[in-house]
Amino acid sequence: MSPAQNKSDFVNVRLSVAGRAFAGDNGVVRIANAHMNYKFAGDKPQRVLTSEWTKILSTEQIDGSPMFEIVPQSTTVPPQLVAAATQEIVDAH
């Protein structure tokens, strides 16, 4: 991430239920223009610029339902950190 960009410049976006239905058997939706090119598959999130979400992706609809949705930021701890912390506790006793 460049110094000019911060965490709030990006959001995680995935296909909504309607978007996944639209993707059909292929399971993939690609959306592109002169400035962006994204490939969404299943419910896997993509990190996109907030401005692209606001101006483009959030406006895409299928039969009146949104094609994309924002995925909340994860606050979970990676398993390897949990394992390392657990091992430190065991070693201390």
BELJOFEN-V699589 format. One record per pair of residues at least 4 apart in sequence whose C-alpha atoms are under 8 Angstrom apart, sorted by the first residue. I is the first residue (numbers start at 0). J is the second residue. Records with the same first field share a line. If there is no record, write none. Layout:
BEGIN
I->J ; J
END
This chain:
BEGIN
0->4 ; 5
1->5
4->8
5->9
7->49
8->48 ; 49 ; 50
9->46 ; 47 ; 48 ; 49
10->46 ; 47 ; 48 ; 49 ; 52 ; 69 ; 70
11->44 ; 45 ; 46 ; 47 ; 69 ; 70 ; 71 ; 72
12->44 ; 45 ; 46 ; 47 ; 52 ; 67 ; 68 ; 69 ; 70
13->39 ; 40 ; 41 ; 42 ; 43 ; 44 ; 45 ; 67 ; 68 ; 69 ; 70
14->18 ; 19 ; 39 ; 40 ; 41 ; 42 ; 43 ; 44 ; 66 ; 67 ; 68
15->19 ; 42 ; 65 ; 66 ; 67 ; 68
16->20 ; 66
17->21 ; 61 ; 64 ; 65 ; 66
18->22 ; 28 ; 61 ; 65 ; 66 ; 67
19->23 ; 26 ; 27 ; 40 ; 41 ; 42
21->61
22->26 ; 27 ; 28
23->27
26->40 ; 41
27->38 ; 39 ; 40 ; 41
28->38 ; 39 ; 40
29->36 ; 37 ; 38 ; 39
30->35 ; 36 ; 37 ; 38
31->35 ; 36 ; 37
32->36
37->45
39->43 ; 44 ; 45
44->70
47->51 ; 52
48->52
49->53
50->54
51->55 ; 56
52->56 ; 57
53->57 ; 58
54->58
55->59
56->66 ; 67
57->65 ; 66 ; 67 ; 68
58->65
59->65 ; 66 ; 67
60->64 ; 65 ; 66
61->65 ; 66
76->80 ; 81
77->81
78->82
79->83
80->84
81->85
82->86
83->87
84->88
85->89
86->90
87->91
88->92
END
